[in-house]
């Protein structure tokens, strides 16, 4: 069976590997320039930042790619799972051997059961006997509206929480706190990660700070510069004093960071007719 998957994040890639192993001819399209999604990593000033999901909530035995997964024990605490040397390395390994087209933004699914097409900003892709949409629900709703309106309406019942994330790196010789993973009790920040404490990251100090859902909702449409200034001030409070002059700083908005209201089903489908 020929299958076309929209979305080459973790869900889309795991789905593709399972279907390919079962004998399907699988191809994927993704709007990004490379592998990422919520496992994105950013490289700037010779440094890398895991500015998406800070850790993986699965066991090493859940995936065959154990060579890119490592346990991280901040402050000697409970083991947390991360990919090395960056979070998006897991997606690169999962994508090896798959036909993935990056830089193609899906606009709509069209066709009928057994003969599906996907319209993209790079032209039509298909036909395929099956299309899998593996993107956040708010992005899937318009894709499905024409070809599967009832499915689109059902998907629209899921909701997501946003997040603003701050990336901050002081000078290499700056004095930095001893903690490696910190969850503030109050203020705009919910979690601060010392990236250099993760396995395989290198010693240069750099931090990723995640805003609380409430703060992110209230400031969702603020400019990145405004958010960066506000979160740098919040990080200074967590730091316990003035921040060293940044070598690099930026703010990134995730509109669909976490599922707030799930559908309660692992997947939905259009029955074959």
ZADO-1210 file (C-alpha; in nm, 4 decimals, padded with zeros to 6 digits):
<atoms>
<atom x="00.0000" y="00.0000" z="00.0000" code="UNK" pos="1"/>
<atom x="00.1249" y="00.3482" z="-00.0862" code="UNK" pos="2"/>
<atom x="00.1060" y="00.5822" z="00.2142" code="UNK" pos="3"/>
<atom x="00.1721" y="00.9570" z="00.2299" code="UNK" pos="4"/>
<atom x="00.2346" y="01.1084" z="00.5733" code="UNK" pos="5"/>
<atom x="00.1967" y="01.4793" z="00.6499" code="UNK" pos="6"/>
<atom x="00.4364" y="01.5722" z="00.9288" code="UNK" pos="7"/>
<atom x="00.7879" y="01.4395" z="00.9880" code="UNK" pos="8"/>
<atom x="00.8020" y="01.4914" z="01.3626" code="UNK" pos="9"/>
<atom x="00.8284" y="01.2100" z="01.6148" code="UNK" pos="10"/>
<atom x="00.4734" y="01.0803" z="01.5548" code="UNK" pos="11"/>
<atom x="00.5012" y="01.0882" z="01.1760" code="UNK" pos="12"/>
<atom x="00.8424" y="00.9218" z="01.1666" code="UNK" pos="13"/>
<atom x="00.7517" y="00.6415" z="01.4074" code="UNK" pos="14"/>
<atom x="00.4338" y="00.5798" z="01.2069" code="UNK" pos="15"/>
<atom x="00.6344" y="00.5751" z="00.8829" code="UNK" pos="16"/>
<atom x="00.8841" y="00.3220" z="01.0160" code="UNK" pos="17"/>
<atom x="00.6086" y="00.0918" z="01.1391" code="UNK" pos="18"/>
<atom x="00.4235" y="00.1065" z="00.8076" code="UNK" pos="19"/>
<atom x="00.7408" y="00.0609" z="00.6042" code="UNK" pos="20"/>
<atom x="00.8325" y="-00.2426" z="00.8162" code="UNK" pos="21"/>
<atom x="00.4853" y="-00.3819" z="00.7398" code="UNK" pos="22"/>
<atom x="00.5513" y="-00.3490" z="00.3668" code="UNK" pos="23"/>
<atom x="00.4004" y="-00.0104" z="00.2787" code="UNK" pos="24"/>
<atom x="00.5617" y="00.2271" z="00.0318" code="UNK" pos="25"/>
<atom x="00.5882" y="00.5346" z="00.2538" code="UNK" pos="26"/>
<atom x="00.6738" y="00.8980" z="00.1835" code="UNK" pos="27"/>
<atom x="00.6549" y="01.1997" z="00.4139" code="UNK" pos="28"/>
<atom x="00.6228" y="01.5741" z="00.3631" code="UNK" pos="29"/>
<atom x="00.7011" y="01.8412" z="00.6209" code="UNK" pos="30"/>
<atom x="00.6965" y="02.2201" z="00.6135" code="UNK" pos="31"/>
<atom x="01.0235" y="02.2520" z="00.8071" code="UNK" pos="32"/>
<atom x="01.3654" y="02.2903" z="00.6496" code="UNK" pos="33"/>
<atom x="01.4905" y="01.9953" z="00.8518" code="UNK" pos="34"/>
<atom x="01.3947" y="01.7561" z="01.1259" code="UNK" pos="35"/>
<atom x="01.2534" y="01.9177" z="01.4347" code="UNK" pos="36"/>
<atom x="00.9000" y="01.9924" z="01.5406" code="UNK" pos="37"/>
<atom x="00.8753" y="01.9821" z="01.9183" code="UNK" pos="38"/>
<atom x="01.2137" y="01.8078" z="01.9245" code="UNK" pos="39"/>
<atom x="01.3795" y="02.1017" z="01.7507" code="UNK" pos="40"/>
<atom x="01.7303" y="02.2122" z="01.8388" code="UNK" pos="41"/>
<atom x="01.8786" y="02.5478" z="01.7451" code="UNK" pos="42"/>
<atom x="02.2461" y="02.6061" z="01.6700" code="UNK" pos="43"/>
<atom x="02.3803" y="02.9572" z="01.7177" code="UNK" pos="44"/>
<atom x="02.7203" y="03.1038" z="01.8020" code="UNK" pos="45"/>
<atom x="02.8689" y="02.7537" z="01.7956" code="UNK" pos="46"/>
<atom x="02.6196" y="02.6410" z="02.0618" code="UNK" pos="47"/>
<atom x="02.3149" y="02.4153" z="02.0515" code="UNK" pos="48"/>
<atom x="01.9889" y="02.4652" z="02.2405" code="UNK" pos="49"/>
<atom x="01.7077" y="02.2113" z="02.2824" code="UNK" pos="50"/>
<atom x="01.4385" y="02.4776" z="02.2711" code="UNK" pos="51"/>
<atom x="01.1523" y="02.2338" z="02.2194" code="UNK" pos="52"/>
<atom x="01.0724" y="01.9400" z="02.4463" code="UNK" pos="53"/>
<atom x="01.3501" y="01.9341" z="02.7094" code="UNK" pos="54"/>
<atom x="01.3315" y="01.5580" z="02.7688" code="UNK" pos="55"/>
<atom x="01.1644" y="01.2445" z="02.6356" code="UNK" pos="56"/>
<atom x="00.8900" y="01.0659" z="02.8252" code="UNK" pos="57"/>
<atom x="00.9639" y="00.7163" z="02.7027" code="UNK" pos="58"/>
<atom x="01.1983" y="00.4334" z="02.7858" code="UNK" pos="59"/>
<atom x="01.5117" y="00.3482" z="02.5851" code="UNK" pos="60"/>
<atom x="01.3597" y="00.0093" z="02.5022" code="UNK" pos="61"/>
<atom x="01.0608" y="00.1840" z="02.3411" code="UNK" pos="62"/>
<atom x="01.2770" y="00.2634" z="02.0392" code="UNK" pos="63"/>
<atom x="01.5490" y="00.0770" z="01.8595" code="UNK" pos="64"/>
<atom x="01.7581" y="00.3957" z="01.8340" code="UNK" pos="65"/>
<atom x="01.9203" y="00.3466" z="02.1748" code="UNK" pos="66"/>
<atom x="02.2556" y="00.4667" z="02.0429" code="UNK" pos="67"/>
<atom x="02.1214" y="00.8231" z="02.0306" code="UNK" pos="68"/>
<atom x="01.9331" y="00.8067" z="02.3622" code="UNK" pos="69"/>
<atom x="02.0992" y="00.8686" z="02.6976" code="UNK" pos="70"/>
<atom x="01.9980" y="00.9029" z="03.0601" code="UNK" pos="71"/>
<atom x="02.0397" y="01.2457" z="03.2171" code="UNK" pos="72"/>
<atom x="02.0402" y="01.2751" z="03.5969" code="UNK" pos="73"/>
<atom x="02.0340" y="01.6453" z="03.6902" code="UNK" pos="74"/>
<atom x="02.1732" y="01.6955" z="04.0414" code="UNK" pos="75"/>
<atom x="02.1961" y="01.3185" z="04.0708" code="UNK" pos="76"/>
<atom x="01.8166" y="01.2906" z="04.0728" code="UNK" pos="77"/>
<atom x="01.5796" y="01.0660" z="03.8784" code="UNK" pos="78"/>
<atom x="01.6926" y="00.9561" z="03.5341" code="UNK" pos="79"/>
<atom x="01.5499" y="01.1536" z="03.2432" code="UNK" pos="80"/>
<atom x="01.5821" y="01.0522" z="02.8815" code="UNK" pos="81"/>
<atom x="01.7349" y="01.2802" z="02.6159" code="UNK" pos="82"/>
<atom x="01.8764" y="01.2365" z="02.2670" code="UNK" pos="83"/>
<atom x="02.2431" y="01.3095" z="02.2030" code="UNK" pos="84"/>
<atom x="02.4118" y="01.5282" z="02.1048" code="UNK" pos="85"/>
<atom x="02.0854" y="01.7214" z="02.0475" code="UNK" pos="86"/>
<atom x="01.7174" y="01.6351" z="02.0761" code="UNK" pos="87"/>
<atom x="01.6581" y="01.6449" z="01.6995" code="UNK" pos="88"/>
<atom x="01.9251" y="01.3772" z="01.6512" code="UNK" pos="89"/>
<atom x="01.6585" y="01.1194" z="01.7371" code="UNK" pos="90"/>
<atom x="01.4480" y="01.2370" z="01.4428" code="UNK" pos="91"/>
<atom x="01.7444" y="01.2235" z="01.2071" code="UNK" pos="92"/>
<atom x="01.8021" y="00.8619" z="01.3011" code="UNK" pos="93"/>
<atom x="01.4343" y="00.7743" z="01.2710" code="UNK" pos="94"/>
<atom x="01.4262" y="00.9409" z="00.9293" code="UNK" pos="95"/>
<atom x="01.7210" y="00.7465" z="00.7912" code="UNK" pos="96"/>
<atom x="01.6040" y="00.5262" z="00.5047" code="UNK" pos="97"/>
<atom x="01.2716" y="00.7078" z="00.4672" code="UNK" pos="98"/>
<atom x="01.1592" y="00.9275" z="00.1763" code="UNK" pos="99"/>
<atom x="01.1159" y="01.2650" z="00.3477" code="UNK" pos="100"/>
<atom x="01.0489" y="01.5889" z="00.1580" code="UNK" pos="101"/>
<atom x="01.1251" y="01.8958" z="00.3672" code="UNK" pos="102"/>
<atom x="01.0098" y="02.2467" z="00.2834" code="UNK" pos="103"/>
<atom x="00.6661" y="02.1441" z="00.1544" code="UNK" pos="104"/>
<atom x="00.3751" y="02.2974" z="00.3469" code="UNK" pos="105"/>
<atom x="00.0568" y="02.0913" z="00.3246" code="UNK" pos="106"/>
<atom x="-00.2503" y="02.2994" z="00.2371" code="UNK" pos="107"/>
<atom x="-00.5303" y="02.0442" z="00.1997" code="UNK" pos="108"/>
<atom x="-00.6056" y="01.6754" z="00.1685" code="UNK" pos="109"/>
<atom x="-00.8204" y="01.5880" z="-00.1323" code="UNK" pos="110"/>
<atom x="-00.9556" y="01.2781" z="-00.3029" code="UNK" pos="111"/>
<atom x="-01.1413" y="00.9768" z="-00.1748" code="UNK" pos="112"/>
<atom x="-01.0631" y="00.6510" z="00.0082" code="UNK" pos="113"/>
<atom x="-00.8033" y="00.4615" z="-00.1881" code="UNK" pos="114"/>
<atom x="-00.6978" y="00.7633" z="-00.3973" code="UNK" pos="115"/>
<atom x="-00.5798" y="01.0557" z="-00.1866" code="UNK" pos="116"/>
<atom x="-00.3809" y="01.3654" z="-00.2770" code="UNK" pos="117"/>
<atom x="-00.2185" y="01.6344" z="-00.0661" code="UNK" pos="118"/>
<atom x="-00.2032" y="01.9875" z="-00.2029" code="UNK" pos="119"/>
<atom x="00.1121" y="02.1678" z="-00.0905" code="UNK" pos="120"/>
<atom x="00.2742" y="02.5023" z="-00.1617" code="UNK" pos="121"/>
<atom x="00.5116" y="02.3051" z="-00.3842" code="UNK" pos="122"/>
<atom x="00.2386" y="02.1354" z="-00.5861" code="UNK" pos="123"/>
<atom x="00.0278" y="01.8207" z="-00.5449" code="UNK" pos="124"/>
<atom x="00.1655" y="01.5047" z="-00.3873" code="UNK" pos="125"/>
<atom x="00.0034" y="01.1675" z="-00.4556" code="UNK" pos="126"/>
<atom x="-00.1933" y="00.9732" z="-00.5358" code="UNK" pos="127"/>
<atom x="-00.1728" y="00.7512" z="-00.2298" code="UNK" pos="128"/>
<atom x="-00.4003" y="00.4793" z="-00.1053" code="UNK" pos="129"/>
<atom x="-00.3676" y="00.6198" z="00.2448" code="UNK" pos="130"/>
<atom x="-00.2831" y="00.9597" z="00.3930" code="UNK" pos="131"/>
<atom x="-00.1745" y="00.9987" z="00.7545" code="UNK" pos="132"/>
<atom x="-00.1929" y="01.3469" z="00.9082" code="UNK" pos="133"/>
<atom x="00.0570" y="01.3652" z="01.1962" code="UNK" pos="134"/>
<atom x="00.0544" y="01.7330" z="01.2917" code="UNK" pos="135"/>
<atom x="-00.0992" y="01.9244" z="01.5858" code="UNK" pos="136"/>
<atom x="-00.4788" y="01.9135" z="01.5798" code="UNK" pos="137"/>
<atom x="-00.5295" y="02.2876" z="01.5085" code="UNK" pos="138"/>
<atom x="-00.3130" y="02.2467" z="01.1963" code="UNK" pos="139"/>
<atom x="-00.4899" y="01.9251" z="01.0921" code="UNK" pos="140"/>
<atom x="-00.8388" y="02.0814" z="01.1026" code="UNK" pos="141"/>
<atom x="-00.8048" y="02.2926" z="00.7831" code="UNK" pos="142"/>
<atom x="-00.6151" y="02.0150" z="00.6037" code="UNK" pos="143"/>
<atom x="-00.9066" y="01.7758" z="00.6519" code="UNK" pos="144"/>
<atom x="-01.1953" y="02.0220" z="00.6147" code="UNK" pos="145"/>
<atom x="-01.2692" y="01.9530" z="00.2481" code="UNK" pos="146"/>
<atom x="-01.1974" y="01.5812" z="00.2135" code="UNK" pos="147"/>
<atom x="-01.3133" y="01.4651" z="00.5578" code="UNK" pos="148"/>
<atom x="-01.5322" y="01.7332" z="00.7214" code="UNK" pos="149"/>
<atom x="-01.6652" y="01.5082" z="00.9978" code="UNK" pos="150"/>
<atom x="-01.3138" y="01.4041" z="01.0883" code="UNK" pos="151"/>
<atom x="-01.2052" y="01.7679" z="01.0851" code="UNK" pos="152"/>
<atom x="-01.4842" y="01.8601" z="01.3262" code="UNK" pos="153"/>
<atom x="-01.3839" y="01.5813" z="01.5617" code="UNK" pos="154"/>
<atom x="-01.0181" y="01.6808" z="01.5526" code="UNK" pos="155"/>
<atom x="-01.1158" y="02.0410" z="01.6329" code="UNK" pos="156"/>
<atom x="-01.2295" y="01.9279" z="01.9774" code="UNK" pos="157"/>
<atom x="-00.8678" y="01.8834" z="02.0864" code="UNK" pos="158"/>
<atom x="-00.6932" y="02.1892" z="02.2287" code="UNK" pos="159"/>
<atom x="-00.3330" y="02.2843" z="02.2921" code="UNK" pos="160"/>
<atom x="-00.1403" y="02.4996" z="02.5393" code="UNK" pos="161"/>
<atom x="00.1241" y="02.7423" z="02.4107" code="UNK" pos="162"/>
<atom x="00.4719" y="02.8087" z="02.5447" code="UNK" pos="163"/>
<atom x="00.7302" y="03.0815" z="02.5094" code="UNK" pos="164"/>
<atom x="01.0907" y="02.9616" z="02.5422" code="UNK" pos="165"/>
<atom x="01.3987" y="03.1694" z="02.6194" code="UNK" pos="166"/>
<atom x="01.7422" y="03.0726" z="02.4896" code="UNK" pos="167"/>
<atom x="02.0277" y="03.2323" z="02.6815" code="UNK" pos="168"/>
<atom x="02.4051" y="03.1847" z="02.6760" code="UNK" pos="169"/>
<atom x="02.6489" y="03.3928" z="02.8836" code="UNK" pos="170"/>
<atom x="03.0181" y="03.4189" z="02.8081" code="UNK" pos="171"/>
<atom x="03.2095" y="03.0920" z="02.8387" code="UNK" pos="172"/>
<atom x="03.3928" y="03.2116" z="03.1532" code="UNK" pos="173"/>
<atom x="03.0834" y="03.3517" z="03.3295" code="UNK" pos="174"/>
<atom x="02.9956" y="03.2397" z="03.6815" code="UNK" pos="175"/>
<atom x="02.6811" y="03.0271" z="03.6638" code="UNK" pos="176"/>
<atom x="02.4523" y="02.8606" z="03.9198" code="UNK" pos="177"/>
<atom x="02.5242" y="02.5050" z="04.0316" code="UNK" pos="178"/>
<atom x="02.1771" y="02.3715" z="03.9512" code="UNK" pos="179"/>
<atom x="02.1165" y="02.1765" z="03.6297" code="UNK" pos="180"/>
<atom x="01.7364" y="02.1598" z="03.6170" code="UNK" pos="181"/>
<atom x="01.5271" y="02.4090" z="03.8116" code="UNK" pos="182"/>
<atom x="01.1510" y="02.4438" z="03.8527" code="UNK" pos="183"/>
<atom x="01.0718" y="02.7894" z="03.9970" code="UNK" pos="184"/>
<atom x="00.7932" y="02.8041" z="04.2556" code="UNK" pos="185"/>
<atom x="00.6510" y="03.1281" z="04.1159" code="UNK" pos="186"/>
<atom x="00.6908" y="03.3831" z="03.8405" code="UNK" pos="187"/>
<atom x="00.6724" y="03.3557" z="03.4612" code="UNK" pos="188"/>
<atom x="00.9052" y="03.0546" z="03.4344" code="UNK" pos="189"/>
<atom x="00.8070" y="02.6924" z="03.4898" code="UNK" pos="190"/>
<atom x="01.1363" y="02.5200" z="03.4034" code="UNK" pos="191"/>
<atom x="01.4987" y="02.6192" z="03.3427" code="UNK" pos="192"/>
<atom x="01.7470" y="02.3726" z="03.1932" code="UNK" pos="193"/>
<atom x="02.1263" y="02.4032" z="03.1990" code="UNK" pos="194"/>
<atom x="02.1925" y="02.2572" z="02.8550" code="UNK" pos="195"/>
<atom x="02.5592" y="02.1921" z="02.9319" code="UNK" pos="196"/>
<atom x="02.4557" y="01.9390" z="03.1964" code="UNK" pos="197"/>
<atom x="02.2942" y="01.7075" z="02.9407" code="UNK" pos="198"/>
<atom x="02.4997" y="01.4185" z="02.7977" code="UNK" pos="199"/>
<atom x="02.7075" y="01.5032" z="02.4907" code="UNK" pos="200"/>
<atom x="02.6337" y="01.8764" z="02.4905" code="UNK" pos="201"/>
<atom x="02.9765" y="02.0235" z="02.5610" code="UNK" pos="202"/>
<atom x="03.0782" y="02.2443" z="02.8565" code="UNK" pos="203"/>
<atom x="02.9829" y="02.5908" z="02.7295" code="UNK" pos="204"/>
<atom x="02.7152" y="02.7391" z="02.9598" code="UNK" pos="205"/>
<atom x="02.3745" y="02.7920" z="02.8031" code="UNK" pos="206"/>
<atom x="02.0189" y="02.7783" z="02.9311" code="UNK" pos="207"/>
<atom x="01.6696" y="02.7146" z="02.8020" code="UNK" pos="208"/>
<atom x="01.3881" y="02.8624" z="03.0114" code="UNK" pos="209"/>
<atom x="01.0260" y="02.7630" z="02.9533" code="UNK" pos="210"/>
<atom x="00.7450" y="03.0007" z="03.0477" code="UNK" pos="211"/>
<atom x="00.4368" y="02.8838" z="03.2332" code="UNK" pos="212"/>
<atom x="00.1274" y="02.8109" z="03.0258" code="UNK" pos="213"/>
<atom x="-00.0607" y="03.0962" z="03.1950" code="UNK" pos="214"/>
<atom x="00.2124" y="03.3490" z="03.1152" code="UNK" pos="215"/>
<atom x="00.2449" y="03.2220" z="02.7586" code="UNK" pos="216"/>
<atom x="-00.1303" y="03.2556" z="02.7000" code="UNK" pos="217"/>
<atom x="-00.1304" y="03.6110" z="02.8338" code="UNK" pos="218"/>
<atom x="00.1657" y="03.7130" z="02.6148" code="UNK" pos="219"/>
<atom x="00.1075" y="03.4906" z="02.3130" code="UNK" pos="220"/>
<atom x="00.0939" y="03.7763" z="02.0629" code="UNK" pos="221"/>
<atom x="00.3734" y="03.9839" z="02.2164" code="UNK" pos="222"/>
<atom x="00.6784" y="04.0357" z="01.9979" code="UNK" pos="223"/>
<atom x="00.9784" y="03.8077" z="02.0426" code="UNK" pos="224"/>
<atom x="01.1843" y="04.1070" z="02.1607" code="UNK" pos="225"/>
<atom x="00.9285" y="04.1929" z="02.4297" code="UNK" pos="226"/>
<atom x="00.9133" y="03.8348" z="02.5490" code="UNK" pos="227"/>
<atom x="01.2909" y="03.7996" z="02.5466" code="UNK" pos="228"/>
<atom x="01.3287" y="04.1053" z="02.7721" code="UNK" pos="229"/>
<atom x="01.0586" y="03.9844" z="03.0124" code="UNK" pos="230"/>
<atom x="01.1953" y="03.6302" z="03.0378" code="UNK" pos="231"/>
<atom x="01.5543" y="03.7502" z="03.0796" code="UNK" pos="232"/>
<atom x="01.4326" y="03.9527" z="03.3781" code="UNK" pos="233"/>
<atom x="01.2525" y="03.6445" z="03.5124" code="UNK" pos="234"/>
<atom x="01.5652" y="03.4333" z="03.4643" code="UNK" pos="235"/>
<atom x="01.7694" y="03.6911" z="03.6572" code="UNK" pos="236"/>
<atom x="01.5375" y="03.6385" z="03.9553" code="UNK" pos="237"/>
<atom x="01.5894" y="03.2635" z="03.9350" code="UNK" pos="238"/>
<atom x="01.9637" y="03.3203" z="03.8873" code="UNK" pos="239"/>
<atom x="01.9765" y="03.5189" z="04.2102" code="UNK" pos="240"/>
<atom x="02.1259" y="03.8357" z="04.0681" code="UNK" pos="241"/>
<atom x="02.2082" y="04.0220" z="03.7502" code="UNK" pos="242"/>
<atom x="02.2616" y="03.7986" z="03.4497" code="UNK" pos="243"/>
<atom x="02.6043" y="03.8025" z="03.2833" code="UNK" pos="244"/>
<atom x="02.6019" y="03.9831" z="02.9497" code="UNK" pos="245"/>
<atom x="02.4467" y="03.7456" z="02.6961" code="UNK" pos="246"/>
<atom x="02.6630" y="03.5909" z="02.4299" code="UNK" pos="247"/>
<atom x="02.3363" y="03.4886" z="02.2685" code="UNK" pos="248"/>
<atom x="01.9694" y="03.5347" z="02.3590" code="UNK" pos="249"/>
<atom x="01.6417" y="03.4736" z="02.1769" code="UNK" pos="250"/>
<atom x="01.2784" y="03.3897" z="02.2416" code="UNK" pos="251"/>
<atom x="01.0800" y="03.1260" z="02.0529" code="UNK" pos="252"/>
<atom x="00.7018" y="03.0859" z="02.0517" code="UNK" pos="253"/>
<atom x="00.5358" y="02.7454" z="02.0441" code="UNK" pos="254"/>
<atom x="00.1661" y="02.7852" z="01.9709" code="UNK" pos="255"/>
<atom x="00.1044" y="02.4131" z="02.0157" code="UNK" pos="256"/>
<atom x="00.3477" y="02.3084" z="02.2849" code="UNK" pos="257"/>
<atom x="00.1374" y="02.0627" z="02.4861" code="UNK" pos="258"/>
<atom x="-00.1994" y="01.8930" z="02.4509" code="UNK" pos="259"/>
<atom x="-00.4432" y="02.0592" z="02.6919" code="UNK" pos="260"/>
<atom x="-00.7570" y="01.8664" z="02.5938" code="UNK" pos="261"/>
<atom x="-00.6955" y="01.5296" z="02.4246" code="UNK" pos="262"/>
<atom x="-00.9571" y="01.3428" z="02.2248" code="UNK" pos="263"/>
<atom x="-00.9105" y="01.0277" z="02.4284" code="UNK" pos="264"/>
<atom x="-00.8317" y="00.8201" z="02.1189" code="UNK" pos="265"/>
<atom x="-00.4883" y="00.7287" z="01.9787" code="UNK" pos="266"/>
<atom x="-00.5977" y="00.8037" z="01.6213" code="UNK" pos="267"/>
<atom x="-00.8992" y="00.8774" z="01.4010" code="UNK" pos="268"/>
<atom x="-00.9663" y="00.7519" z="01.0511" code="UNK" pos="269"/>
<atom x="-01.1928" y="00.7779" z="00.7505" code="UNK" pos="270"/>
<atom x="-01.3471" y="00.4321" z="00.6946" code="UNK" pos="271"/>
<atom x="-01.2538" y="00.2723" z="00.3646" code="UNK" pos="272"/>
<atom x="-01.5498" y="00.2497" z="00.1295" code="UNK" pos="273"/>
</atoms>
